[in-house]
Amino acid sequence: MFSFFQTLIAEMRTMPRALWVLTGGQFINRFGSFVFPFMALYLQERGLSLAQVASVLGAISVGGTIAPFVGGYLADAIGRRNTIVISLVGSALTVLAMYYSPSYASLLALAVLHGVLTYMFGPASNALLTDLVPPEKRVVAFAIFRLALNAGFAAGPAVAGYLFTRSPALIFWGDAVTTLIFAVLAWTLLPHGLRTVKGRVSSPRVVWQSWRDASRDAWTNKPFLQLLAAKLLMAVAFVQVFNVLALDATGRGLSMVDYGIVMGFNGLIIMLVELPLAQWIKRYSPRLISGLGFALIGIGCASFALVETMTGFLMAMALFTLGEMIALPISAAYGAQLATAAYRGRYFGFFSIMWGLSAMVGSAGVWVYGQVGLHWWWFTGGFGLAAGALMLFRFEDHRAGAAEPADRTGAS
C-alpha cells in the first residue's frame, strides 16, 4: 500500500506546470460556481413557472451545444490558452448580465450566450492537457484536474446555500469574480498549446473545411463513435443530478443548506478517493471500466427515487459519485487516446456536443419531473445502464494507418 502511494506521488511530481495552473484555477473557479446548482431555485423565486425554468436551462444547453463547434475550432486555430481566456471572461460577464436581465426574453437570450461562452472551455482545456501529458499519465492527470473541480465543489455549494439565503445577487457576483481570477491566471501562466488549423482561421471556408475533415476522420473511428454515443446516454442521466435534484430534494423536505451539503458531499468523496482510485483502475481496459462507471451513474440516479431522509440522499449521492469517479477520468483519457492529434480540439468538441445535447434533454427533465415526479429518476437510471451496456461491445478503428486502441490507458 505504501509503495502504491509512493508511485502515485512520484507520477504527480512529473506532471507539467500547466496542469497545476489549470488545477489551481479550476479550484478557484469551481469553489465560486455558485449559480448553477441554485439556478432552478433562483428562477422559481423570480416568479418563473416550471416550464419557463426549463426553457431558461434549455437555452443555456442550446448555447452549450453550439459552444463545442466554436471552442473546438478555436482551440485548434488560435490556441488553447486564448480560447480558455475568452471562455472565462465571457462566462463571468454573462452570468452577471443574467442576474440583471430585465425580462424573460432577455434572460433567454443571455442564457444562450452564457452557454456558448461557458462551454467553450472544455475542448480547449482538455486539448491542452492532452498536448502536454503523455498517454501513460493521462488518467491520473485527468483525475488531478477533476480533483480541483470537486475540491472546490465540496465547499462551494454549502457556501452558496448560505449566500443564497442572504441575497441571490451574492452568488452571481461570487461566481463572476472567481471566474475572472482564473482568467487572469490562465492568460499569464498557460502555454498556447498546439495550433493545427492552416490558412486564414477567420475564413468561413477554412472553418467549414476544418470541421469537415475532422468529421470524416471521426466517422471512421468506430471506438470513438462508441464512446461518444455512450457518453451521451450517460450524460443525460448525469445532468439530472444538477438540474432536478435541487427541486426534488427541497420538495421532499431538505432545506437549501441541506441540499448544498448533499452536493458538497459529492465533491468531498471525489477529493478524498478519486486520485488513488484512478491510479489503480488505469491498469484495466478503459472501455470496460468506462462502461462500469456509466452503469453505476445510472444506478445512483435511480436510487434517488427510493430515498426520503438526509441520510438517504447522502447514500444515493455516494453511489452516484462512485460511478462518476470510475467513469469520468478513465473515459476522458480513453477519448484523448482515440483522438487524432491534428483534430484534437475538435474531437474534444464532439464530446462537449454530447454534454450540450444531454443538457438540453436534462433541462426538459425539469418539466418531465413536474409531470411524473419521482418516476423520472427510474428513466434517468435507464440511460446510464444503456451507456454501460454499449461499452461491452468491441469495435475496430477503420482509419487508415490507425493502431488498435491499447487495452490500458495507463500502460507504458
C-alpha positions as CSV (number, residue, x, y, z in Angstrom):
1,M,0.0,0.0,0.0
2,F,2.8,2.4,0.9
3,S,4.6,1.7,-2.4
4,F,1.3,2.3,-4.3
5,F,1.1,5.9,-2.9
6,Q,4.8,6.4,-3.4
7,T,4.3,5.6,-7.1
8,L,1.3,7.9,-7.3
9,I,3.2,10.8,-5.7
10,A,6.2,10.3,-8.0
11,E,3.9,10.4,-11.0
12,M,2.2,13.6,-9.8
13,R,5.6,15.3,-9.4
14,T,6.4,14.7,-13.1
15,M,3.3,16.5,-14.3
16,P,3.8,19.7,-16.3
17,R,3.3,23.2,-14.7
18,A,0.4,23.9,-17.0
19,L,-1.6,21.1,-15.4
20,W,-1.2,22.7,-11.9
21,V,-2.2,26.1,-13.3
22,L,-5.4,24.6,-14.7
23,T,-5.9,22.7,-11.4
24,G,-5.4,25.7,-9.2
25,G,-7.6,27.9,-11.5
26,Q,-10.3,25.3,-11.6
27,F,-10.3,25.0,-7.8
28,I,-10.9,28.8,-7.5
29,N,-13.5,28.8,-10.3
30,R,-15.4,25.7,-9.1
31,F,-15.5,26.9,-5.5
32,G,-17.2,30.0,-6.8
33,S,-19.5,28.2,-9.2
34,F,-22.4,29.3,-7.0
35,V,-25.1,29.9,-9.6
36,F,-25.5,26.6,-11.5
37,P,-26.7,24.4,-8.5
38,F,-29.2,27.1,-7.5
39,M,-30.3,28.3,-10.9
40,A,-33.6,26.5,-10.9
41,L,-34.4,27.7,-7.3
42,Y,-33.4,31.3,-8.2
43,L,-35.6,31.3,-11.3
44,Q,-38.6,30.0,-9.3
45,E,-38.1,32.7,-6.7
46,R,-38.1,35.2,-9.5
47,G,-41.6,34.0,-10.4
48,L,-41.0,31.8,-13.4
49,S,-43.1,28.7,-13.9
50,L,-41.5,25.3,-14.2
51,A,-41.9,25.4,-17.9
52,Q,-40.1,28.8,-18.0
53,V,-37.4,27.5,-15.7
54,A,-36.9,24.5,-18.1
55,S,-36.7,26.9,-21.1
56,V,-34.0,29.0,-19.5
57,L,-32.0,25.9,-18.6
58,G,-32.7,24.7,-22.1
59,A,-31.4,27.9,-23.5
60,I,-28.1,27.5,-21.7
61,S,-28.0,24.0,-23.1
62,V,-28.6,25.3,-26.6
63,G,-25.6,27.5,-26.1
64,G,-23.7,24.6,-24.7
65,T,-24.5,22.6,-27.9
66,I,-23.2,25.4,-30.1
67,A,-20.1,26.1,-28.0
68,P,-18.1,22.9,-28.9
69,F,-18.2,23.9,-32.6
70,V,-16.8,27.3,-31.7
71,G,-14.5,26.2,-28.8
72,G,-13.2,23.1,-30.6
73,Y,-12.3,25.0,-33.7
74,L,-10.8,28.0,-31.8
75,A,-8.7,25.6,-29.7
76,D,-7.0,24.3,-32.8
77,A,-7.0,27.6,-34.7
78,I,-5.9,30.4,-32.2
79,G,-4.5,28.2,-29.4
80,R,-5.8,26.5,-26.3
81,R,-4.9,29.4,-23.9
82,N,-6.6,32.1,-25.9
83,T,-9.8,30.1,-26.2
84,I,-9.8,29.4,-22.4
85,V,-9.4,33.1,-21.6
86,I,-12.2,34.1,-24.0
87,S,-14.5,31.5,-22.4
88,L,-13.8,32.5,-18.8
89,V,-14.1,36.3,-19.3
90,G,-17.3,35.8,-21.4
91,S,-18.8,33.4,-18.8
92,A,-18.2,35.8,-16.0
93,L,-19.8,38.8,-17.8
94,T,-22.8,36.9,-19.0
95,V,-23.6,35.3,-15.6
96,L,-23.9,38.8,-14.1
97,A,-25.9,40.0,-17.1
98,M,-28.4,37.2,-16.5
99,Y,-29.0,38.3,-12.9
100,Y,-29.7,41.9,-14.0
101,S,-31.7,41.0,-17.1
102,P,-35.0,42.9,-17.0
103,S,-37.2,40.4,-18.8
104,Y,-37.8,36.8,-19.5
105,A,-36.9,37.3,-23.2
106,S,-33.6,38.9,-22.4
107,L,-32.9,36.2,-19.9
108,L,-33.4,33.6,-22.6
109,A,-31.0,35.4,-25.0
110,L,-28.4,35.8,-22.3
111,A,-28.7,32.2,-21.3
112,V,-27.8,31.0,-24.8
113,L,-24.8,33.4,-24.9
114,H,-23.7,32.2,-21.5
115,G,-23.9,28.6,-22.6
116,V,-21.8,29.3,-25.6
117,L,-19.1,31.1,-23.7
118,T,-19.0,28.8,-20.7
119,Y,-18.8,25.5,-22.6
120,M,-16.1,26.7,-24.9
121,F,-13.7,26.0,-22.0
122,G,-14.0,22.2,-22.2
123,P,-12.5,21.4,-25.6
124,A,-9.6,23.8,-25.1
125,S,-8.7,22.8,-21.6
126,N,-8.9,19.0,-22.4
127,A,-6.9,19.5,-25.6
128,L,-4.2,21.5,-23.7
129,L,-3.9,18.8,-21.0
130,T,-3.6,16.1,-23.7
131,D,-1.0,18.1,-25.6
132,L,1.2,18.3,-22.5
133,V,0.7,15.0,-20.7
134,P,2.0,11.7,-22.2
135,P,-0.6,8.9,-22.7
136,E,0.5,6.7,-19.8
137,K,-0.1,9.6,-17.4
138,R,-3.3,10.9,-18.7
139,V,-5.7,9.0,-16.4
140,V,-4.0,10.5,-13.3
141,A,-3.8,13.9,-15.0
142,F,-7.5,14.0,-15.7
143,A,-8.1,12.8,-12.1
144,I,-6.0,15.6,-10.8
145,F,-7.8,18.1,-12.9
146,R,-11.2,16.8,-11.6
147,L,-9.8,16.9,-8.1
148,A,-9.6,20.6,-8.4
149,L,-13.1,20.8,-9.7
150,N,-14.5,18.7,-6.9
151,A,-12.4,20.1,-4.1
152,G,-13.9,23.5,-4.9
153,F,-17.3,21.9,-5.3
154,A,-17.1,20.2,-1.9
155,A,-17.3,23.6,-0.1
156,G,-18.8,25.8,-2.8
157,P,-22.5,24.7,-2.8
158,A,-22.7,24.9,1.0
159,V,-21.3,28.4,0.9
160,A,-23.6,29.2,-2.0
161,G,-26.6,27.9,0.0
162,Y,-25.7,30.3,2.8
163,L,-25.2,33.2,0.5
164,F,-28.4,32.5,-1.4
165,T,-30.5,32.8,1.8
166,R,-28.9,36.3,2.3
167,S,-29.3,37.6,-1.3
168,P,-29.3,35.8,-4.7
169,A,-27.1,38.6,-6.0
170,L,-24.2,37.3,-3.9
171,I,-24.0,34.0,-5.7
172,F,-23.9,35.7,-9.1
173,W,-21.2,38.2,-8.1
174,G,-19.2,35.5,-6.4
175,D,-19.4,33.3,-9.5
176,A,-18.2,36.1,-11.8
177,V,-15.3,37.3,-9.6
178,T,-13.8,33.8,-9.1
179,T,-14.1,33.1,-12.9
180,L,-12.2,36.3,-13.7
181,I,-9.4,35.3,-11.3
182,F,-9.0,32.1,-13.2
183,A,-8.9,34.1,-16.5
184,V,-6.0,36.2,-15.2
185,L,-4.1,33.1,-14.1
186,A,-4.7,31.4,-17.5
187,W,-3.6,34.4,-19.5
188,T,-0.4,34.9,-17.6
189,L,0.7,31.3,-16.9
190,L,-0.6,28.9,-19.5
191,P,1.1,28.0,-22.8
192,H,-0.7,28.4,-26.1
193,G,-0.7,24.6,-26.9
194,L,-0.9,23.2,-30.4
195,R,-2.4,25.2,-33.3
196,T,-3.1,22.9,-36.2
197,V,-5.6,24.8,-38.4
198,K,-3.8,26.2,-41.5
199,G,-4.8,29.2,-43.6
200,R,-6.8,32.3,-42.5
201,V,-8.5,31.0,-39.4
202,S,-11.3,33.6,-39.6
203,S,-12.3,32.5,-43.1
204,P,-15.7,30.6,-43.2
205,R,-14.3,28.4,-45.8
206,V,-11.4,27.3,-43.6
207,V,-13.8,26.8,-40.6
208,W,-16.0,24.6,-42.8
209,Q,-13.1,22.6,-44.3
210,S,-11.5,22.0,-40.9
211,W,-14.7,20.7,-39.4
212,R,-15.5,18.6,-42.5
213,D,-12.0,17.0,-42.3
214,A,-12.4,16.3,-38.6
215,S,-15.8,14.8,-39.0
216,R,-14.7,12.5,-41.8
217,D,-11.8,11.3,-39.6
218,A,-14.1,10.7,-36.6
219,W,-16.7,8.9,-38.7
220,T,-14.2,6.1,-39.5
221,N,-13.1,5.9,-35.9
222,K,-15.6,3.4,-34.6
223,P,-14.3,3.1,-31.0
224,F,-14.6,6.9,-30.7
225,L,-18.1,6.8,-32.0
226,Q,-19.0,4.1,-29.5
227,L,-17.6,6.2,-26.6
228,L,-19.3,9.3,-28.0
229,A,-22.8,7.6,-28.0
230,A,-22.2,6.0,-24.6
231,K,-21.2,9.4,-23.1
232,L,-24.4,11.0,-24.5
233,L,-26.5,8.4,-22.8
234,M,-24.6,8.6,-19.5
235,A,-24.6,12.4,-19.6
236,V,-28.4,12.5,-19.9
237,A,-28.5,10.7,-16.5
238,F,-25.7,12.7,-15.1
239,V,-27.1,16.2,-15.6
240,Q,-30.3,15.3,-13.8
241,V,-28.4,15.4,-10.5
242,F,-27.6,19.1,-11.2
243,N,-31.0,20.1,-12.8
244,V,-33.7,18.1,-11.0
245,L,-32.2,17.2,-7.6
246,A,-32.4,20.7,-6.2
247,L,-36.2,20.8,-6.8
248,D,-36.7,17.2,-5.7
249,A,-34.7,17.3,-2.5
250,T,-36.1,20.6,-1.3
251,G,-39.6,19.5,-2.3
252,R,-39.2,16.4,-0.1
253,G,-38.2,18.4,3.0
254,L,-34.5,19.2,2.7
255,S,-33.5,22.8,3.3
256,M,-31.4,24.7,0.7
257,V,-28.4,24.4,3.1
258,D,-29.0,20.6,3.4
259,Y,-29.2,20.4,-0.4
260,G,-25.9,22.3,-0.6
261,I,-24.3,19.8,1.8
262,V,-25.5,16.8,-0.3
263,M,-23.9,18.4,-3.4
264,G,-20.8,19.2,-1.5
265,F,-20.6,15.6,-0.3
266,N,-20.1,14.6,-3.9
267,G,-17.1,16.8,-4.2
268,L,-15.7,15.7,-0.8
269,I,-15.8,12.0,-1.8
270,I,-14.1,12.7,-5.1
271,M,-11.4,14.9,-3.4
272,L,-10.5,12.0,-1.0
273,V,-10.9,8.9,-3.2
274,E,-10.7,9.6,-6.9
275,L,-7.0,10.1,-7.4
276,P,-5.8,6.8,-5.8
277,L,-8.8,5.1,-7.5
278,A,-7.7,6.4,-10.9
279,Q,-4.1,5.2,-10.2
280,W,-5.5,1.7,-9.5
281,I,-8.1,1.4,-12.3
282,K,-5.8,2.7,-15.1
283,R,-4.3,-0.8,-15.5
284,Y,-7.6,-2.2,-16.7
285,S,-9.4,-1.9,-20.1
286,P,-10.6,1.7,-20.4
287,R,-13.6,0.6,-22.5
288,L,-14.9,-1.8,-19.9
289,I,-14.1,0.4,-16.9
290,S,-15.8,3.3,-18.5
291,G,-18.9,1.1,-19.1
292,L,-18.9,0.1,-15.4
293,G,-18.7,3.7,-14.3
294,F,-21.5,4.7,-16.7
295,A,-23.8,1.9,-15.3
296,L,-23.1,2.9,-11.7
297,I,-24.0,6.5,-12.5
298,G,-27.4,5.2,-13.8
299,I,-27.9,3.1,-10.7
300,G,-27.0,6.1,-8.5
301,C,-29.6,8.3,-10.3
302,A,-32.3,5.6,-9.9
303,S,-31.6,5.3,-6.2
304,F,-32.7,8.9,-5.6
305,A,-36.3,7.6,-6.2
306,L,-36.0,5.4,-3.2
307,V,-34.7,7.8,-0.5
308,E,-36.6,10.1,1.9
309,T,-34.2,11.3,4.5
310,M,-31.0,13.4,4.5
311,T,-29.1,10.1,5.2
312,G,-30.7,8.5,2.2
313,F,-29.8,11.4,-0.1
314,L,-26.2,11.2,1.1
315,M,-26.1,7.4,0.4
316,A,-27.6,7.8,-3.1
317,M,-25.1,10.6,-3.8
318,A,-22.3,8.3,-2.7
319,L,-23.3,5.6,-5.2
320,F,-23.7,8.2,-8.0
321,T,-20.2,9.5,-7.1
322,L,-18.6,6.1,-7.2
323,G,-19.8,5.8,-10.8
324,E,-18.6,9.3,-11.6
325,M,-15.1,8.6,-10.1
326,I,-14.7,5.5,-12.1
327,A,-16.2,6.7,-15.4
328,L,-15.1,10.3,-16.0
329,P,-11.3,10.3,-15.7
330,I,-10.8,6.9,-17.5
331,S,-13.2,7.8,-20.3
332,A,-11.5,11.2,-20.7
333,A,-8.1,9.6,-21.1
334,Y,-9.6,7.0,-23.4
335,G,-11.1,9.7,-25.5
336,A,-7.8,11.5,-25.7
337,Q,-6.1,8.3,-26.8
338,L,-8.6,7.8,-29.6
339,A,-8.4,11.4,-30.9
340,T,-6.3,12.3,-33.9
341,A,-3.7,14.8,-32.8
342,A,-4.4,17.2,-35.7
343,Y,-8.1,17.4,-34.8
344,R,-7.7,17.2,-31.0
345,G,-9.6,20.3,-30.2
346,R,-12.5,19.3,-32.5
347,Y,-12.5,15.7,-31.1
348,F,-13.0,17.1,-27.6
349,G,-15.6,19.4,-29.2
350,F,-17.5,16.3,-30.3
351,F,-17.5,15.1,-26.7
352,S,-18.7,18.6,-25.5
353,I,-21.5,18.5,-28.1
354,M,-22.8,15.3,-26.3
355,W,-22.8,17.1,-23.0
356,G,-24.6,20.0,-24.6
357,L,-27.2,17.7,-26.1
358,S,-27.6,15.9,-22.8
359,A,-28.1,19.2,-21.0
360,M,-30.9,20.0,-23.4
361,V,-32.6,16.8,-22.5
362,G,-31.8,17.4,-18.9
363,S,-33.5,20.8,-19.0
364,A,-36.6,19.2,-20.4
365,G,-36.2,16.7,-17.5
366,V,-37.2,19.6,-15.1
367,W,-40.6,19.7,-16.9
368,V,-40.9,15.9,-17.1
369,Y,-40.2,15.7,-13.4
370,G,-43.0,18.2,-12.8
371,Q,-45.3,15.8,-14.6
372,V,-44.2,12.3,-13.3
373,G,-42.4,13.2,-10.1
374,L,-40.0,10.5,-8.6
375,H,-40.6,8.2,-11.6
376,W,-38.3,10.4,-13.6
377,W,-35.3,9.0,-11.6
378,W,-36.0,5.5,-12.9
379,F,-35.9,6.7,-16.5
380,T,-32.6,8.6,-15.9
381,G,-31.1,5.4,-14.4
382,G,-32.0,3.5,-17.6
383,F,-29.9,5.9,-19.6
384,G,-26.8,5.2,-17.5
385,L,-27.4,1.4,-17.7
386,A,-27.8,1.7,-21.5
387,A,-24.4,3.5,-21.7
388,G,-22.7,0.8,-19.7
389,A,-24.2,-1.9,-21.9
390,L,-23.0,-0.2,-25.1
391,M,-19.4,-0.2,-23.9
392,L,-19.4,-4.0,-23.6
393,F,-19.0,-4.3,-27.4
394,R,-15.7,-4.1,-29.2
395,F,-15.3,-2.0,-32.4
396,E,-12.3,-1.7,-34.7
397,D,-10.8,1.6,-35.8
398,H,-11.1,1.8,-39.6
399,R,-9.0,5.0,-40.1
400,A,-6.1,4.5,-42.5
401,G,-3.0,3.5,-40.5
402,A,-4.8,3.6,-37.2
403,A,-3.5,1.3,-34.4
404,E,-5.8,-0.7,-32.3
405,P,-6.6,1.1,-29.1
406,A,-4.5,-0.1,-26.2
407,D,-6.1,-2.2,-23.5
408,R,-4.8,0.0,-20.8
409,T,-4.7,3.8,-21.0
410,G,-2.1,3.8,-18.2
411,A,0.2,1.2,-19.8
412,S,3.6,2.4,-20.7
